[in-house]
Amino acid sequence: MLTQINKALLFTTFGVEDFNSLEQSVDNMAPSLAEYYLADLCSFNENNYLNKKDIEKSFSFGEYTLYLDYNEDIYLETDLNEEETTSLW
């Protein structure tokens, strides 16, 4: 699933000012906390389309990949299947 993320909300959540600082902030954070924040940001948005040739920068963290395109928009892609996130009960 690919969603466009609100930059201001993303940067505030991770306490950074730009995309370049984001990877270091995520790397310095507990993995479960970073994944929680990314999953939470992903839940507010709908599926979007991103042409992969428009990607300026990207980095991956676990099941998540963040993309910065040339228009300065940020997208979050997750490899999680919907079946994996459903309850067992």
N, CA, C and O atoms as a printed pandas DataFrame, in Angstrom:
     atom_number atom_name residue_name chain_id  residue_number  x_coord  y_coord  z_coord
0              1         N          MET        A               1    0.845   -1.165    0.000
1              2        CA          MET        A               1    0.000    0.000    0.000
2              3         C          MET        A               1    0.898    1.238    0.000
3              4         O          MET        A               1    1.898    1.291    0.717
4              5         N          LEU        A               2    0.536    2.215   -0.798
5              6        CA          LEU        A               2    1.302    3.453   -0.912
6              7         C          LEU        A               2    0.392    4.623   -0.555
7              8         O          LEU        A               2   -0.692    4.760   -1.122
8              9         N          THR        A               3    0.824    5.465    0.378
9             10        CA          THR        A               3    0.034    6.624    0.783
10            11         C          THR        A               3    0.912    7.868    0.805
11            12         O          THR        A               3    2.099    7.808    1.125
12            13         N          GLN        A               4    0.303    8.992    0.457
13            14        CA          GLN        A               4    1.009   10.267    0.565
14            15         C          GLN        A               4    0.887   10.741    2.004
15            16         O          GLN        A               4   -0.193   10.705    2.595
16            17         N          ILE        A               5    2.007   11.185    2.560
17            18        CA          ILE        A               5    2.081   11.571    3.966
18            19         C          ILE        A               5    2.172   13.083    4.092
19            20         O          ILE        A               5    2.849   13.739    3.301
20            21         N          ASN        A               6    1.494   13.630    5.079
21            22        CA          ASN        A               6    1.605   15.045    5.395
22            23         C          ASN        A               6    3.011   15.292    5.949
23            24         O          ASN        A               6    3.374   14.756    6.997
24            25         N          LYS        A               7    3.804   16.113    5.234
25            26        CA          LYS        A               7    5.198   16.357    5.638
26            27         C          LYS        A               7    5.307   16.956    7.028
27            28         O          LYS        A               7    6.130   16.517    7.832
28            29         N          ALA        A               8    4.494   17.942    7.316
29            30        CA          ALA        A               8    4.582   18.612    8.615
30            31         C          ALA        A               8    4.311   17.630    9.748
31            32         O          ALA        A               8    5.007   17.643   10.764
32            33         N          LEU        A               9    3.306   16.783    9.578
33            34        CA          LEU        A               9    2.978   15.793   10.591
34            35         C          LEU        A               9    4.095   14.765   10.737
35            36         O          LEU        A               9    4.447   14.382   11.853
36            37         N          LEU        A              10    4.645   14.325    9.629
37            38        CA          LEU        A              10    5.751   13.365    9.651
38            39         C          LEU        A              10    6.974   13.941   10.360
39            40         O          LEU        A              10    7.562   13.291   11.224
40            41         N          PHE        A              11    7.352   15.160    9.990
41            42        CA          PHE        A              11    8.535   15.779   10.580
42            43         C          PHE        A              11    8.334   16.068   12.068
43            44         O          PHE        A              11    9.267   15.917   12.857
44            45         N          THR        A              12    7.134   16.479   12.454
45            46        CA          THR        A              12    6.840   16.728   13.856
46            47         C          THR        A              12    6.865   15.427   14.659
47            48         O          THR        A              12    7.384   15.393   15.775
48            49         N          THR        A              13    6.314   14.379   14.100
49            50        CA          THR        A              13    6.275   13.078   14.777
50            51         C          THR        A              13    7.675   12.583   15.107
51            52         O          THR        A              13    7.912   12.055   16.194
52            53         N          PHE        A              14    8.606   12.754   14.166
53            54        CA          PHE        A              14    9.967   12.256   14.365
54            55         C          PHE        A              14   10.942   13.337   14.838
55            56         O          PHE        A              14   12.129   13.059   15.007
56            57         N          GLY        A              15   10.465   14.554   15.051
57            58        CA          GLY        A              15   11.288   15.622   15.598
58            59         C          GLY        A              15   12.416   16.068   14.679
59            60         O          GLY        A              15   13.530   16.326   15.134
60            61         N          VAL        A              16   12.123   16.158   13.377
61            62        CA          VAL        A              16   13.132   16.578   12.398
62            63         C          VAL        A              16   12.591   17.747   11.590
63            64         O          VAL        A              16   11.412   18.092   11.667
64            65         N          GLU        A              17   13.492   18.350   10.808
65            66        CA          GLU        A              17   13.086   19.488    9.999
66            67         C          GLU        A              17   13.069   19.202    8.508
67            68         O          GLU        A              17   12.501   19.977    7.739
68            69         N          ASP        A              18   13.687   18.091    8.082
69            70        CA          ASP        A              18   13.691   17.763    6.662
70            71         C          ASP        A              18   13.843   16.260    6.441
71            72         O          ASP        A              18   14.099   15.500    7.375
72            73         N          PHE        A              19   13.680   15.852    5.192
73            74        CA          PHE        A              19   13.724   14.430    4.846
74            75         C          PHE        A              19   15.096   13.834    5.113
75            76         O          PHE        A              19   15.199   12.673    5.508
76            77         N          ASN        A              20   16.149   14.610    4.905
77            78        CA          ASN        A              20   17.501   14.103    5.114
78            79         C          ASN        A              20   17.753   13.714    6.573
79            80         O          ASN        A              20   18.501   12.771    6.831
80            81         N          SER        A              21   17.159   14.406    7.508
81            82        CA          SER        A              21   17.324   14.105    8.936
82            83         C          SER        A              21   16.429   12.969    9.402
83            84         O          SER        A              21   16.640   12.401   10.473
84            85         N          LEU        A              22   15.441   12.644    8.605
85            86        CA          LEU        A              22   14.454   11.650    8.999
86            87         C          LEU        A              22   15.054   10.255    9.168
87            88         O          LEU        A              22   14.739    9.563   10.136
88            89         N          GLU        A              23   15.903    9.839    8.248
89            90        CA          GLU        A              23   16.488    8.502    8.327
90            91         C          GLU        A              23   17.308    8.330    9.606
91            92         O          GLU        A              23   17.228    7.288   10.257
92            93         N          GLN        A              24   18.085    9.330    9.966
93            94        CA          GLN        A              24   18.889    9.251   11.183
94            95         C          GLN        A              24   17.994    9.190   12.418
95            96         O          GLN        A              24   18.283    8.443   13.353
96            97         N          SER        A              25   16.923    9.956   12.431
97            98        CA          SER        A              25   16.002    9.941   13.557
98            99         C          SER        A              25   15.345    8.568   13.711
99           100         O          SER        A              25   15.219    8.063   14.827
100          101         N          VAL        A              26   14.932    7.971   12.609
101          102        CA          VAL        A              26   14.310    6.648   12.646
102          103         C          VAL        A              26   15.321    5.606   13.114
103          104         O          VAL        A              26   14.980    4.720   13.897
104          105         N          ASP        A              27   16.560    5.704   12.641
105          106        CA          ASP        A              27   17.598    4.748   13.031
106          107         C          ASP        A              27   17.947    4.835   14.518
107          108         O          ASP        A              27   18.334    3.833   15.121
108          109         N          ASN        A              28   17.816    6.012   15.109
109          110        CA          ASN        A              28   18.138    6.202   16.519
110          111         C          ASN        A              28   16.985    5.833   17.454
111          112         O          ASN        A              28   17.146    5.839   18.675
112          113         N          MET        A              29   15.844    5.518   16.891
113          114        CA          MET        A              29   14.641    5.233   17.663
114          115         C          MET        A              29   14.475    3.718   17.821
115          116         O          MET        A              29   14.964    2.947   16.995
116          117         N          ALA        A              30   13.800    3.307   18.857
117          118        CA          ALA        A              30   13.482    1.888   19.027
118          119         C          ALA        A              30   12.665    1.425   17.815
119          120         O          ALA        A              30   11.717    2.104   17.421
120          121         N          PRO        A              31   13.014    0.291   17.227
121          122        CA          PRO        A              31   12.319   -0.168   16.017
122          123         C          PRO        A              31   10.803   -0.287   16.180
123          124         O          PRO        A              31   10.053    0.070   15.271
124          125         N          SER        A              32   10.358   -0.775   17.307
125          126        CA          SER        A              32    8.908   -0.933   17.500
126          127         C          SER        A              32    8.207    0.427   17.560
127          128         O          SER        A              32    7.082    0.566   17.082
128          129         N          LEU        A              33    8.862    1.417   18.139
129          130        CA          LEU        A              33    8.271    2.754   18.223
130          131         C          LEU        A              33    8.222    3.399   16.841
131          132         O          LEU        A              33    7.213    4.006   16.480
132          133         N          ALA        A              34    9.293    3.277   16.069
133          134        CA          ALA        A              34    9.315    3.839   14.713
134          135         C          ALA        A              34    8.243    3.188   13.847
135          136         O          ALA        A              34    7.544    3.877   13.104
136          137         N          GLU        A              35    8.109    1.863   13.938
137          138        CA          GLU        A              35    7.088    1.166   13.157
138          139         C          GLU        A              35    5.685    1.570   13.601
139          140         O          GLU        A              35    4.780    1.671   12.772
140          141         N          TYR        A              36    5.495    1.799   14.891
141          142        CA          TYR        A              36    4.202    2.261   15.398
142          143         C          TYR        A              36    3.845    3.618   14.794
143          144         O          TYR        A              36    2.729    3.810   14.313
144          145         N          TYR        A              37    4.789    4.559   14.818
145          146        CA          TYR        A              37    4.542    5.888   14.255
146          147         C          TYR        A              37    4.245    5.817   12.763
147          148         O          TYR        A              37    3.331    6.486   12.280
148          149         N          LEU        A              38    5.008    5.013   12.030
149          150        CA          LEU        A              38    4.794    4.897   10.591
150          151         C          LEU        A              38    3.441    4.252   10.282
151          152         O          LEU        A              38    2.745    4.680    9.362
152          153         N          ALA        A              39    3.077    3.242   11.034
153          154        CA          ALA        A              39    1.770    2.601   10.836
154          155         C          ALA        A              39    0.643    3.578   11.136
155          156         O          ALA        A              39   -0.374    3.593   10.442
156          157         N          ASP        A              40    0.822    4.384   12.159
157          158        CA          ASP        A              40   -0.185    5.378   12.523
158          159         C          ASP        A              40   -0.338    6.421   11.429
159          160         O          ASP        A              40   -1.460    6.799   11.094
160          161         N          LEU        A              41    0.756    6.890   10.871
161          162        CA          LEU        A              41    0.700    7.868    9.782
162          163         C          LEU        A              41    0.041    7.276    8.545
163          164         O          LEU        A              41   -0.660    7.976    7.815
164          165         N          CYS        A              42    0.258    6.027    8.316
165          166        CA          CYS        A              42   -0.289    5.333    7.159
166          167         C          CYS        A              42   -1.807    5.156    7.274
167          168         O          CYS        A              42   -2.500    5.090    6.259
168          169         N          SER        A              43   -2.314    5.081    8.478
169          170        CA          SER        A              43   -3.735    4.796    8.687
170          171         C          SER        A              43   -4.643    5.977    8.354
171          172         O          SER        A              43   -5.845    5.783    8.174
172          173         N          PHE        A              44   -4.112    7.183    8.266
173          174        CA          PHE        A              44   -4.929    8.365    8.007
174          175         C          PHE        A              44   -5.117    8.664    6.535
175          176         O          PHE        A              44   -5.889    9.557    6.186
176          177         N          ASN        A              45   -4.440    7.948    5.670
177          178        CA          ASN        A              45   -4.414    8.310    4.263
178          179         C          ASN        A              45   -4.950    7.203    3.373
179          180         O          ASN        A              45   -5.040    6.043    3.775
180          181         N          GLU        A              46   -5.303    7.592    2.154
181          182        CA          GLU        A              46   -5.790    6.653    1.165
182          183         C          GLU        A              46   -4.644    6.215    0.262
183          184         O          GLU        A              46   -3.559    6.795    0.281
184          185         N          ASN        A              47   -4.908    5.184   -0.524
185          186        CA          ASN        A              47   -3.917    4.740   -1.499
186          187         C          ASN        A              47   -3.679    5.834   -2.536
187          188         O          ASN        A              47   -4.613    6.513   -2.962
188          189         N          ASN        A              48   -2.426    5.995   -2.934
189          190        CA          ASN        A              48   -2.047    6.975   -3.938
190          191         C          ASN        A              48   -1.195    6.303   -5.004
191          192         O          ASN        A              48   -0.805    5.141   -4.886
192          193         N          TYR        A              49   -0.925    7.067   -6.035
193          194        CA          TYR        A              49   -0.055    6.592   -7.105
194          195         C          TYR        A              49    1.229    7.413   -7.089
195          196         O          TYR        A              49    1.193    8.637   -6.956
196          197         N          LEU        A              50    2.355    6.737   -7.223
197          198        CA          LEU        A              50    3.650    7.404   -7.321
198          199         C          LEU        A              50    4.398    6.789   -8.483
199          200         O          LEU        A              50    4.629    5.581   -8.519
200          201         N          ASN        A              51    4.775    7.626   -9.431
201          202        CA          ASN        A              51    5.588    7.149  -10.535
202          203         C          ASN        A              51    7.011    7.010  -10.010
203          204         O          ASN        A              51    7.623    7.998   -9.605
204          205         N          LYS        A              52    7.532    5.802  -10.017
205          206        CA          LYS        A              52    8.848    5.524   -9.417
206          207         C          LYS        A              52    9.970    6.315  -10.066
207          208         O          LYS        A              52   11.024    6.487   -9.453
208          209         N          LYS        A              53    9.780    6.804  -11.287
209          210        CA          LYS        A              53   10.838    7.600  -11.924
210          211         C          LYS        A              53   10.910    9.017  -11.338
211          212         O          LYS        A              53   11.875    9.741  -11.582
212          213         N          ASP        A              54    9.899    9.409  -10.573
213          214        CA          ASP        A              54    9.876   10.737   -9.960
214          215         C          ASP        A              54   10.490   10.759   -8.566
215          216         O          ASP        A              54   10.470   11.796   -7.902
216          217         N          ILE        A              55   11.031    9.641   -8.114
217          218        CA          ILE        A              55   11.608    9.560   -6.774
218          219         C          ILE        A              55   12.986   10.210   -6.751
219          220         O          ILE        A              55   13.864    9.862   -7.542
220          221         N          GLU        A              56   13.162   11.151   -5.843
221          222        CA          GLU        A              56   14.451   11.808   -5.655
222          223         C          GLU        A              56   15.291   11.058   -4.623
223          224         O          GLU        A              56   16.473   10.799   -4.849
224          225         N          LYS        A              57   14.673   10.707   -3.479
225          226        CA          LYS        A              57   15.367   10.007   -2.394
226          227         C          LYS        A              57   14.408    9.007   -1.773
227          228         O          LYS        A              57   13.190    9.165   -1.851
228          229         N          SER        A              58   14.972    7.976   -1.155
229          230        CA          SER        A              58   14.147    7.015   -0.441
230          231         C          SER        A              58   14.990    6.312    0.609
231          232         O          SER        A              58   16.218    6.294    0.529
232          233         N          PHE        A              59   14.316    5.735    1.591
233          234        CA          PHE        A              59   14.976    4.837    2.534
234          235         C          PHE        A              59   13.938    3.886    3.103
235          236         O          PHE        A              59   12.749    4.198    3.175
236          237         N          SER        A              60   14.417    2.726    3.502
237          238        CA          SER        A              60   13.540    1.669    4.017
238          239         C          SER        A              60   13.813    1.427    5.489
239          240         O          SER        A              60   14.929    1.589    5.982
240          241         N          PHE        A              61   12.747    1.033    6.168
241          242        CA          PHE        A              61   12.847    0.673    7.576
242          243         C          PHE        A              61   11.873   -0.462    7.826
243          244         O          PHE        A              61   10.662   -0.243    7.852
244          245         N          GLY        A              62   12.374   -1.653    8.008
245          246        CA          GLY        A              62   11.506   -2.810    8.221
246          247         C          GLY        A              62   10.584   -3.013    7.043
247          248         O          GLY        A              62   11.038   -3.166    5.910
248          249         N          GLU        A              63    9.293   -3.014    7.305
249          250        CA          GLU        A              63    8.275   -3.225    6.268
250          251         C          GLU        A              63    7.879   -1.928    5.567
251          252         O          GLU        A              63    6.978   -1.932    4.728
252          253         N          TYR        A              64    8.539   -0.824    5.898
253          254        CA          TYR        A              64    8.154    0.489    5.389
254          255         C          TYR        A              64    9.248    1.095    4.523
255          256         O          TYR        A              64   10.438    0.904    4.776
256          257         N          THR        A              65    8.824    1.834    3.489
257          258        CA          THR        A              65    9.746    2.595    2.657
258          259         C          THR        A              65    9.178    3.994    2.505
259          260         O          THR        A              65    8.005    4.162    2.172
260          261         N          LEU        A              66   10.010    4.995    2.748
261          262        CA          LEU        A              66    9.626    6.387    2.566
262          263         C          LEU        A              66   10.277    6.917    1.291
263          264         O          LEU        A              66   11.459    6.687    1.040
264          265         N          TYR        A              67    9.483    7.630    0.492
265          266        CA          TYR        A              67    9.959    8.198   -0.766
266          267         C          TYR        A              67    9.764    9.704   -0.749
267          268         O          TYR        A              67    8.739   10.200   -0.282
268          269         N          LEU        A              68   10.735   10.419   -1.253
269          270        CA          LEU        A              68   10.629   11.856   -1.483
270          271         C          LEU        A              68   10.694   12.049   -2.984
271          272         O          LEU        A              68   11.663   11.636   -3.620
272          273         N          ASP        A              69    9.663   12.679   -3.565
273          274        CA          ASP        A              69    9.692   12.891   -5.008
274          275         C          ASP        A              69   10.225   14.285   -5.326
275          276         O          ASP        A              69   10.492   15.081   -4.426
276          277         N          TYR        A              70   10.374   14.564   -6.599
277          278        CA          TYR        A              70   10.940   15.849   -7.023
278          279         C          TYR        A              70   10.026   17.031   -6.724
279          280         O          TYR        A              70   10.478   18.175   -6.769
280          281         N          ASN        A              71    8.758   16.788   -6.423
281          282        CA          ASN        A              71    7.830   17.854   -6.032
282          283         C          ASN        A              71    7.828   18.083   -4.529
283          284         O          ASN        A              71    7.017   18.853   -4.015
284          285         N          GLU        A              72    8.749   17.407   -3.814
285          286        CA          GLU        A              72    8.870   17.494   -2.357
286          287         C          GLU        A              72    7.702   16.851   -1.623
287          288         O          GLU        A              72    7.463   17.156   -0.455
288          289         N          ASP        A              73    6.972   15.965   -2.294
289          290        CA          ASP        A              73    5.924   15.193   -1.639
290          291         C          ASP        A              73    6.552   13.932   -1.063
291          292         O          ASP        A              73    7.513   13.401   -1.620
292          293         N          ILE        A              74    6.005   13.453    0.059
293          294        CA          ILE        A              74    6.537   12.261    0.716
294          295         C          ILE        A              74    5.474   11.176    0.700
295          296         O          ILE        A              74    4.307   11.417    1.010
296          297         N          TYR        A              75    5.902    9.982    0.333
297          298        CA          TYR        A              75    5.022    8.823    0.251
298          299         C          TYR        A              75    5.547    7.730    1.168
299          300         O          TYR        A              75    6.756    7.563    1.330
300          301         N          LEU        A              76    4.636    7.000    1.754
301          302        CA          LEU        A              76    4.975    5.872    2.606
302          303         C          LEU        A              76    4.398    4.610    1.982
303          304         O          LEU        A              76    3.195    4.514    1.737
304          305         N          GLU        A              77    5.266    3.656    1.733
305          306        CA          GLU        A              77    4.842    2.370    1.185
306          307         C          GLU        A              77    5.058    1.310    2.248
307          308         O          GLU        A              77    6.094    1.275    2.913
308          309         N          THR        A              78    4.072    0.452    2.395
309          310        CA          THR        A              78    4.193   -0.632    3.354
310          311         C          THR        A              78    4.024   -1.961    2.640
311          312         O          THR        A              78    3.212   -2.088    1.723
312          313         N          ASP        A              79    4.789   -2.937    3.061
313          314        CA          ASP        A              79    4.715   -4.266    2.485
314          315         C          ASP        A              79    3.781   -5.166    3.277
315          316         O          ASP        A              79    3.633   -6.343    2.948
316          317         N          LEU        A              80    3.154   -4.637    4.308
317          318        CA          LEU        A              80    2.270   -5.446    5.141
318          319         C          LEU        A              80    1.013   -5.813    4.366
319          320         O          LEU        A              80    0.401   -4.958    3.726
320          321         N          ASN        A              81    0.636   -7.057    4.424
321          322        CA          ASN        A              81   -0.620   -7.499    3.821
322          323         C          ASN        A              81   -1.739   -7.252    4.803
323          324         O          ASN        A              81   -1.542   -7.334    6.015
324          325         N          GLU        A              82   -2.909   -6.950    4.285
325          326        CA          GLU        A              82   -4.059   -6.706    5.156
326          327         C          GLU        A              82   -4.361   -7.935    6.003
327          328         O          GLU        A              82   -4.826   -7.800    7.135
328          329         N          GLU        A              83   -4.104   -9.135    5.476
329          330        CA          GLU        A              83   -4.373  -10.354    6.213
330          331         C          GLU        A              83   -3.506  -10.469    7.457
331          332         O          GLU        A              83   -3.927  -11.061    8.450
332          333         N          GLU        A              84   -2.309   -9.915    7.417
333          334        CA          GLU        A              84   -1.391   -9.997    8.541
334          335         C          GLU        A              84   -1.807   -9.108    9.699
335          336         O          GLU        A              84   -1.416   -9.352   10.841
336          337         N          THR        A              85   -2.593   -8.082    9.417
337          338        CA          THR        A              85   -2.936   -7.123   10.457
338          339         C          THR        A              85   -4.290   -7.393   11.081
339          340         O          THR        A              85   -4.690   -6.679   12.001
340          341         N          THR        A              86   -5.008   -8.402   10.609
341          342        CA          THR        A              86   -6.315   -8.688   11.177
342          343         C          THR        A              86   -6.190   -9.509   12.454
343          344         O          THR        A              86   -5.175  -10.166   12.685
344          345         N          SER        A              87   -7.196   -9.467   13.252
345          346        CA          SER        A              87   -7.192  -10.184   14.519
346          347         C          SER        A              87   -7.395  -11.682   14.291
347          348         O          SER        A              87   -8.030  -12.100   13.323
348          349         N          LEU        A              88   -6.849  -12.463   15.189
349          350        CA          LEU        A              88   -7.023  -13.905   15.118
350          351         C          LEU        A              88   -8.361  -14.352   15.696
351          352         O          LEU        A              88   -8.753  -15.504   15.504
352          353         N          TRP        A              89   -9.045  -13.504   16.373
353          354        CA          TRP        A              89  -10.296  -13.872   17.036
354          355         C          TRP        A              89  -11.447  -13.504   16.182
355          356         O          TRP        A              89  -12.595  -13.731   16.562
